[in-house]
Amino acid sequence: MLQSLLHAPAVRALVIQCMSFLLTVLVIRGIWMLTDMPVALVAAVLLQGTIAATLSYWRRLAPWWLPIQFLFPGALMAMLSLSLPPEIFLVLFIFLLGWYWTIFRTQVPFYPSGLPVWEAVADLLPTDRPLHFIDIGSGLGGLVLNLAARRPESILSGIELAPLPWLASWLRARIVHSRARFIRGDYTHLDFAQYDVVFAYLSPAAMLALWEKSRAEMRPGAMLLSYEFPIPGVTADVIVMPQSEGATLYAWRF
Ligand SMILES: C[S@@+](CC[C@H](N)C(=O)[O-])C[C@H]1O[C@@H](n2cnc3c(N)ncnc32)[C@H](O)[C@@H]1O
């Protein structure tokens, strides 16, 4: 657990940024001692950004981290210069924590699918029997609520790690008197053998582990669906384009 936390790109980026700050302080102090001239704040900010971007490149962080690392110290200074009340940062921090939770570990942020995807999923579901369906990472619950209205004979569930989206989905189900169930938790702790259909809209970082878990646990006849993200090296049994311009929906049958 600690090992996977330390390898998370966001944690590595943070460690690099802290090291860059220390290196910048050392360089500035060195220049000051040698020349007796203080270094301008802008120069220090640029130096820290450059060191952070260079270290990120050296440590092989994904390319989009480089501009983020370069711009981070400047953005921090710009924000501090606004002299906003500290409570704003606390409220924002609590909101973002509730919304994204441990995204730095899972590398799966929240972004919702829409009606065309829900309709494509509904069309792929077997109609000859009641189903136990789960959306692993159900976000605001749109897909599960939609399917619960279409398939009253089936059990439609969603599991969501982040507290705020889960709370929103739970409240939505109560408000519209839906039979949809929403669990707050981590899908990696579920036993997939209970489900006929598992739907995932996650991220490339999650797909290999998801495939291993599905292969090990899902029953014969069950189906794994993934919107947008394929499983590397595993050909899908069904491929659907919910929208002509949008992403692909993949299905694997066990
Ligand atoms: C791309 S969103 C998809 C939302 C929803 N399925 C939809 O189609 O609108 C992915 C969601 O998965 C959640 N998530 C990421 N890792 C998870 C995990 N291990 N267990 C449960 N939920 C997770 C994230 O918090 C995020 O809300």
The ligand as a Tripos MOL2 file, in Angstrom:
@<TRIPOS>MOLECULE
LIG
   27    29     1     0     0
SMALL
NO_CHARGES

@<TRIPOS>ATOM
      1 C1        -14.6520    8.4310  -15.1120 C.3       1 LIG1
      2 S1        -15.5950    8.4520  -13.6430 S.3       1 LIG1
      3 C2        -16.9910    7.5050  -14.2030 C.3       1 LIG1
      4 C3        -18.2870    7.8830  -13.5290 C.3       1 LIG1
      5 C4        -19.4940    7.0230  -13.9320 C.3       1 LIG1
      6 N1        -19.1770    5.6240  -14.0260 N.3       1 LIG1
      7 C5        -20.1070    7.4660  -15.2140 C.2       1 LIG1
      8 O1        -20.1210    6.6710  -16.1560 O.co2     1 LIG1
      9 O2        -20.5790    8.6140  -15.2800 O.co2     1 LIG1
     10 C6        -14.6570    7.2960  -12.6600 C.3       1 LIG1
     11 C7        -15.0860    7.2410  -11.2070 C.3       1 LIG1
     12 O3        -14.4600    6.1130  -10.6000 O.3       1 LIG1
     13 C8        -14.1750    6.4240   -9.2550 C.3       1 LIG1
     14 N2        -13.1720    5.4660   -8.7860 N.ar      1 LIG1
     15 C9        -11.8510    5.4550   -9.1120 C.ar      1 LIG1
     16 N3        -11.2340    4.4060   -8.5280 N.ar      1 LIG1
     17 C10       -12.1880    3.7420   -7.8280 C.ar      1 LIG1
     18 C11       -12.1640    2.5780   -7.0030 C.ar      1 LIG1
     19 N4        -11.0280    1.8850   -6.8170 N.pl3     1 LIG1
     20 N5        -13.3220    2.1750   -6.4270 N.ar      1 LIG1
     21 C12       -14.4850    2.8680   -6.6280 C.ar      1 LIG1
     22 N6        -14.5560    3.9780   -7.3910 N.ar      1 LIG1
     23 C13       -13.4220    4.4180   -7.9870 C.ar      1 LIG1
     24 C14       -13.7070    7.8650   -9.3190 C.3       1 LIG1
     25 O4        -13.8290    8.4960   -8.0580 O.3       1 LIG1
     26 C15       -14.6640    8.4450  -10.3720 C.3       1 LIG1
     27 O5        -15.7990    9.0120   -9.7750 O.3       1 LIG1
@<TRIPOS>BOND
     1     1     2 1
     2     2     3 1
     3     2    10 1
     4     3     4 1
     5     4     5 1
     6     5     6 1
     7     5     7 1
     8     7     8 2
     9     7     9 1
    10    10    11 1
    11    11    12 1
    12    11    26 1
    13    12    13 1
    14    13    14 1
    15    13    24 1
    16    14    15 ar
    17    14    23 ar
    18    15    16 ar
    19    16    17 ar
    20    17    18 ar
    21    17    23 ar
    22    18    19 1
    23    18    20 ar
    24    20    21 ar
    25    21    22 ar
    26    22    23 ar
    27    24    25 1
    28    24    26 1
    29    26    27 1
@<TRIPOS>SUBSTRUCTURE
     1 LIG1         1 GROUP 0 **** ****
